[in-house]
Amino acid sequence: AQSVTQLDSQVPVFEEAPVELRCNYSSSVSVYLFWYVQYPNQGLQLLLKYLSGSTLVKGINGFEAEFNKSQTSFHLRKPSVHISDTAEYFCAVNYGGSQGNLIFGKGTKLSVKP
Amino acid sequence: EAGVTQFPSHSVIEKGQTVTLRCDPISGHDNLYWYRRVMGKEIKFLLHFVKESKQDESGMPNNRFLAERTGGTYSTLKVQPAELEDSGVYFCASSQVGHQETQYFGPGTRLLVL
């Protein structure tokens, strides 16, 4: 079955520290990969996406992610976090086809402390 | 350009009542999706419209849920009668034809059934 795994439900980190949020997906021939962010009391905002091409993709707010096909992973990274990065982060996968619905991980709550 | 909008932002109803959620997609986006996040669970796909036609409704939980998109513009999702387990956040997303892999989400409607 198609699935997306975010192993860490919560990640606490101090301000200006680096962070990595992990995402693994069940293998498929072709996938489109996304990270969305939900700030407190707001909706889902697209952070970055991988459709094809370079495996390192850069998104908004200094975030980047690397597509690793052999490890079926799409981990999200930021070298130095800010208090304002406190939010819930969702990894999502489109396994292709005409339907186009996304399969989401359970989310990772990033808490940045001063 | 306006993003995806949803109304209401919050709704509190009693078990057995009816609730109708509305979604206005980004102008020109023919694809419209409904998703739901039940507390503590992952965001799950409900259904997908292409213009006014239902492309995929495999995620609809049961026949108490009715989605419509008359005229291919805004969409409504009606829950009748509502049950306690219907509580959660209902998200709407839209995408362009030809770029349907990239979905833009609305702020969500938080539904609480008492």
Interface residues (C-beta under 8 A of the other chain):
Chain A: V4 Y32 F34 Y36 Q42 G43 L44 Q45 L46 K49 L51 F90 A92 N94 S98 Q99 G100 N101 L102 I103 F104 G105 K106 G107
Chain B: V4 Q6 N31 Y33 Y35 K41 E42 I43 K44 F45 H48 Q55 D56 G59 F91 A93 S95 Q100 E101 T102 Q103 Y104 F105 G106 P107 G108
